[in-house]
Amino acid sequence: MKKELQKLGLSEYKTRALAATLELGACSITQISRKSGLPTSKLYEIVSDLSRRGFVRVIQQRPLRIEPSEFETALKNYVESKKADLDAIHKELAALQTKSIAKTTQFEVVNSRDGFFVRVKSAVSSSKKEICAVVRNYRLDFDLKQRVSEFTKNGGRLRLIGPNVSADKTKYWIEAGAHIRFIDVPSTRFTVWDGQRTAIGFKDQSYDYFSLWINDSVVGKSFQKMFDEYWNDASASLYTTKKSQKHGRRKKPSGKAA
């Protein structure tokens, strides 16, 4: 029995004390000490723990006397208590793991242009309210256009800031519902989805193109504020350059406006 009790998580001393109590029935601390070989100084604490776990009950305080509880019931309750403790630990570990995963996936680096656009399409499809982007060019394939059109059709607002180009370079974006303004494009290209998720694009000698994706509302709001400042400084309409705007004139590039 002692080995079986130890398998349940009881220490050797508690197992010996409980085994002695089960043999003795109603007994004193001195009797348990003689039967188990344990010092009385240790037994008061051990008996208190066994009582808390439901294996024994106190029948007299002074001098202290105890008796074993109905063993099968006590054992069943103890096992159920252990299962509840294990379930609680499992939930805590799962919560910690979730937090750890969220933390490790807060930042992601994508080392290709194709990988960037795969994630852009996914982000457009999951966005609800607003997308704003500072772009280098106006690349738009059929799949992305369909996703953008669906987003704007459902009430989403899409704003782009990019270089001043001819109408044929931007017409498909306009058809999809985008609002576009021109500016001397800042060195940092970025996109913000719903003020929460931000993608920052880079290009250097190490990579053809790579982007940093950040899922954080503080970062998103900071870049959103930066975008709004660019937007206010950009041309008021598609074919107005910043320079002509300052002089109160509008300059249209050659080509038919979309």
C-alpha positions as CSV (number, residue, x, y, z in Angstrom):
1,M,0.0,0.0,0.0
2,K,2.8,2.4,0.8
3,K,4.2,2.3,-2.7
4,E,0.7,2.9,-4.2
5,L,0.2,5.9,-1.9
6,Q,3.6,7.3,-3.0
7,K,2.5,7.0,-6.6
8,L,-0.3,9.4,-5.8
9,G,2.1,12.0,-4.7
10,L,2.3,11.4,-0.9
11,S,5.8,11.7,0.6
12,E,7.4,8.7,2.4
13,Y,6.7,10.2,5.8
14,K,3.0,10.9,5.0
15,T,2.6,7.4,3.6
16,R,4.1,5.8,6.7
17,A,1.9,7.9,9.0
18,L,-1.2,7.1,7.0
19,A,-0.4,3.4,6.8
20,A,0.1,3.3,10.6
21,T,-3.2,5.2,11.2
22,L,-5.1,2.7,9.0
23,E,-3.7,-0.2,11.0
24,L,-4.3,1.4,14.4
25,G,-7.7,3.0,13.9
26,A,-8.4,5.7,16.5
27,C,-5.0,6.6,17.9
28,S,-2.7,9.3,19.4
29,I,0.3,10.9,17.9
30,T,2.5,8.9,20.3
31,Q,1.0,5.6,19.0
32,I,1.5,6.7,15.4
33,S,5.1,7.5,16.2
34,R,5.7,4.1,17.7
35,K,4.1,2.3,14.8
36,S,5.7,4.3,12.0
37,G,9.0,5.1,13.5
38,L,8.5,8.8,12.8
39,P,9.4,11.5,15.4
40,T,6.4,13.1,17.1
41,S,7.8,16.6,16.2
42,K,7.2,15.8,12.5
43,L,3.9,14.1,13.0
44,Y,1.8,17.1,14.0
45,E,2.5,18.8,10.7
46,I,2.0,15.5,8.8
47,V,-1.3,14.7,10.5
48,S,-2.5,18.2,9.8
49,D,-1.8,17.7,6.0
50,L,-3.5,14.3,6.0
51,S,-6.5,15.8,7.6
52,R,-6.6,18.6,5.1
53,R,-6.5,16.0,2.3
54,G,-9.3,14.0,3.8
55,F,-7.4,10.9,4.8
56,V,-7.9,11.3,8.5
57,R,-10.1,13.2,10.8
58,V,-9.5,14.7,14.3
59,I,-11.6,13.2,17.0
60,Q,-9.9,14.9,20.0
61,Q,-7.8,18.1,20.2
62,R,-6.1,17.7,23.6
63,P,-4.4,15.3,23.6
64,L,-4.6,15.0,19.8
65,R,-6.3,11.9,18.6
66,I,-7.3,11.0,15.1
67,E,-8.9,8.2,13.2
68,P,-8.8,7.2,9.5
69,S,-11.5,8.4,7.2
70,E,-13.4,5.9,5.0
71,F,-10.4,5.1,2.8
72,E,-12.1,4.5,-0.6
73,T,-14.0,7.8,-0.4
74,A,-11.0,9.7,0.8
75,L,-8.9,8.2,-2.0
76,K,-11.5,9.1,-4.6
77,N,-11.7,12.7,-3.4
78,Y,-7.9,13.0,-3.3
79,V,-7.6,11.7,-6.9
80,E,-10.4,14.1,-8.1
81,S,-8.5,17.0,-6.3
82,K,-5.3,16.0,-8.1
83,K,-7.1,15.9,-11.4
84,A,-8.5,19.4,-10.8
85,D,-5.0,20.7,-9.9
86,L,-3.6,19.2,-13.1
87,D,-6.3,20.7,-15.2
88,A,-5.6,24.1,-13.7
89,I,-1.9,23.7,-14.4
90,H,-2.6,22.6,-17.9
91,K,-4.8,25.8,-18.5
92,E,-2.1,28.0,-17.1
93,L,0.6,26.4,-19.3
94,A,-1.7,26.8,-22.3
95,A,-2.2,30.5,-21.5
96,L,1.5,31.0,-21.1
97,Q,2.2,29.2,-24.4
98,T,-0.4,31.4,-26.2
99,K,1.2,34.5,-24.8
100,S,4.6,33.2,-25.8
101,I,3.5,32.5,-29.3
102,A,1.9,35.9,-29.6
103,K,5.1,37.5,-28.5
104,T,7.3,35.5,-30.8
105,T,5.1,36.2,-33.8
106,Q,4.7,39.9,-33.1
107,F,7.4,40.6,-35.6
108,E,8.0,38.8,-38.9
109,V,10.5,39.4,-41.6
110,V,9.6,38.3,-45.2
111,N,12.6,38.1,-47.6
112,S,10.9,38.3,-51.0
113,R,8.7,40.5,-53.0
114,D,6.3,37.7,-53.9
115,G,6.0,36.7,-50.2
116,F,5.2,40.3,-49.4
117,F,2.3,40.4,-51.9
118,V,1.0,37.1,-50.6
119,R,0.7,38.6,-47.2
120,V,-0.7,41.9,-48.6
121,K,-3.6,40.0,-50.2
122,S,-4.3,38.2,-47.0
123,A,-4.2,41.4,-45.0
124,V,-6.6,43.2,-47.4
125,S,-9.1,40.3,-47.2
126,S,-9.1,40.5,-43.4
127,S,-9.2,44.3,-43.1
128,K,-12.5,45.9,-42.1
129,K,-12.2,49.7,-42.0
130,E,-9.1,51.4,-43.5
131,I,-5.9,50.6,-45.3
132,C,-3.3,53.3,-46.0
133,A,0.0,52.8,-47.8
134,V,3.0,54.7,-49.0
135,V,4.1,52.9,-52.2
136,R,7.0,52.9,-54.6
137,N,4.9,51.8,-57.6
138,Y,1.3,50.9,-58.3
139,R,1.6,47.2,-59.0
140,L,-1.8,45.5,-58.9
141,D,-2.6,42.1,-60.3
142,F,-6.1,40.7,-60.9
143,D,-6.4,38.9,-57.6
144,L,-5.3,41.9,-55.5
145,K,-7.7,44.2,-57.4
146,Q,-10.6,41.8,-56.7
147,R,-9.8,41.8,-53.0
148,V,-9.4,45.6,-52.9
149,S,-12.7,46.1,-54.7
150,E,-14.4,43.8,-52.2
151,F,-12.9,45.8,-49.4
152,T,-14.0,49.2,-50.7
153,K,-17.4,47.9,-51.7
154,N,-18.0,46.8,-48.1
155,G,-17.3,50.4,-46.9
156,G,-13.5,50.1,-46.4
157,R,-11.4,53.2,-47.1
158,L,-8.2,52.7,-49.1
159,R,-5.7,55.6,-49.4
160,L,-2.4,55.4,-51.4
161,I,0.5,57.9,-51.5
162,G,3.0,57.4,-54.2
163,P,5.0,59.0,-57.0
164,N,3.3,61.2,-59.6
165,V,2.7,59.0,-62.6
166,S,0.5,58.9,-65.7
167,A,-3.1,58.0,-65.5
168,D,-2.7,54.5,-66.9
169,K,-0.5,53.6,-63.9
170,T,-3.2,54.3,-61.4
171,K,-6.5,53.7,-63.2
172,Y,-6.9,50.1,-61.9
173,W,-6.5,51.2,-58.3
174,I,-9.1,54.0,-58.9
175,E,-11.4,51.5,-60.4
176,A,-11.0,49.4,-57.3
177,G,-12.1,52.3,-55.1
178,A,-8.7,53.7,-54.0
179,H,-8.0,57.3,-53.2
180,I,-4.6,58.4,-54.4
181,R,-2.4,61.4,-53.7
182,F,1.1,62.2,-55.1
183,I,4.2,63.2,-53.2
184,D,7.9,62.8,-53.4
185,V,7.8,59.3,-51.9
186,P,9.5,59.0,-48.5
187,S,12.3,56.5,-48.3
188,T,10.2,54.4,-45.9
189,R,7.5,52.5,-47.7
190,F,4.8,51.1,-45.4
191,T,1.2,50.0,-45.2
192,V,-1.1,50.1,-42.2
193,W,-4.3,47.9,-41.9
194,D,-7.0,49.1,-39.5
195,G,-4.4,50.9,-37.4
196,Q,-3.2,47.6,-36.0
197,R,-1.0,45.8,-38.5
198,T,2.0,47.4,-40.2
199,A,4.3,46.3,-43.0
200,I,7.4,48.2,-43.7
201,G,9.3,47.6,-46.9
202,F,13.0,47.8,-47.5
203,K,15.4,47.3,-50.3
204,D,19.2,47.0,-50.1
205,Q,22.1,45.1,-51.5
206,S,21.5,42.1,-49.2
207,Y,18.0,41.4,-50.4
208,D,16.1,42.1,-53.5
209,Y,13.2,43.1,-51.2
210,F,12.3,42.4,-47.7
211,S,9.6,43.6,-45.3
212,L,9.0,43.8,-41.6
213,W,5.5,42.9,-40.4
214,I,4.5,44.2,-37.0
215,N,1.2,43.3,-35.3
216,D,0.9,46.0,-32.6
217,S,-1.6,48.8,-32.2
218,V,1.0,51.3,-30.8
219,V,3.2,50.9,-33.9
220,G,0.2,50.9,-36.2
221,K,-1.1,54.2,-34.7
222,S,2.3,55.8,-35.0
223,F,2.6,54.9,-38.7
224,Q,-1.0,55.9,-39.2
225,K,-0.2,59.4,-37.8
226,M,2.9,59.6,-40.1
227,F,0.7,58.7,-43.1
228,D,-1.9,61.3,-42.3
229,E,0.9,64.0,-42.2
230,Y,2.1,62.8,-45.6
231,W,-1.5,62.8,-46.9
232,N,-2.0,66.4,-45.8
233,D,1.2,67.4,-47.6
234,A,0.5,65.5,-50.8
235,S,-1.3,66.8,-53.9
236,A,-5.0,67.5,-53.3
237,S,-5.9,65.7,-56.5
238,L,-4.5,63.0,-58.7
239,Y,-2.9,65.4,-61.2
240,T,-1.7,68.1,-58.9
241,T,2.0,68.2,-58.0
242,K,3.1,69.5,-54.6
243,K,5.0,72.4,-56.3
244,S,2.1,73.6,-58.4
245,Q,-0.3,73.3,-55.4
246,K,1.9,75.8,-53.4
247,H,1.5,78.3,-56.3
248,G,-2.2,77.7,-56.6
249,R,-2.0,76.1,-60.0
250,R,-2.9,72.6,-61.1
251,K,-0.7,70.8,-63.5
252,K,-2.0,67.8,-65.4
253,P,0.3,65.2,-67.0
254,S,-0.1,64.1,-70.6
255,G,-2.6,61.4,-71.1
256,K,-6.3,60.9,-70.4
257,A,-7.3,61.0,-66.7
258,A,-8.9,57.9,-65.2
